[in-house]
Amino acid sequence: MINEPSVDALVRKLGTDDAPISRYELCVVIAKRTRQIIEQMQSTGVTELPGKQKEIVLACQEVMNGKFKSTRD
């Protein structure tokens, strides 16, 4: 289970006051980024992340650090 960052913090970080995102949308964004990380690892031959960190945790941390934003199509 991921406790840090919290789901509420991730929702606030990705959304805006005018257009908040739902928890479902957050789940989709994090899942897509996690798949991208896994694909990048496979293509470069990396077998595990530093500190045996999980890919989904890295994706959540990237959201909290503002590394990427969600866009609506």
HELIX and SHEET records of a PDB file:
HELIX    1   1 VAL A    7  LEU A   14  1                                   8    
HELIX    2   2 ARG A   23  THR A   44  1                                  22    
HELIX    3   3 PRO A   50  LYS A   52  5                                   3    
HELIX    4   4 GLU A   55  MET A   64  1                                  10    
END                                                                             
